[in-house]
Amino acid sequence: MKDVASRNYDIRDIEIDPRFKIAYKEMLLTFGVWFLFMIVSLVVAYTLGKGPVDQYTYVLGMPAWWFGAIVVTLFFAVIVIYISQFVFTDVELTDEPTQSPTARNRNK
C-alpha cells in the first residue's frame, strides 16, 4: 500500500462530483423523514397506549394506539412516495453524465 503523504496532487484540487452533492442532500432528507416518523410513531403509541388495558379506547375494533400507528404509517408512506417521485433526482451512474442532473430533473 502506498503512503498517503506521497501523492503528487493536492486533495483540495479534486472536483466534487455533483451527483455526490445530490446524493448527500437526499440522504439527509431520508434520514430526517425517518427520524420524524420514528418520533411521531413513538409519541402516538405511548400517549394513546398508556394506562391499564381495560381502559383502552378502541377504533374499528383495534386499540387506539394501534390504529394511530397505522394512520401515522400510511401518512408517512404517502410522504415517502411523494418524495421519491417528485423530489429525488434521477442521476446517471456512468462515468460521464450526458446531461446535468438538475436539467434532467426538470424534464420529468
Secondary structure by P-SEA (a helix, b strand, c coil): cccccccccccccccccaaaaaaaaaaaaaaaaaaaaaaaaaaaaaaacccccccccccccccaaaaaaaaaaaaaaaaaaaaaccccccccccccccccaaaaaaac
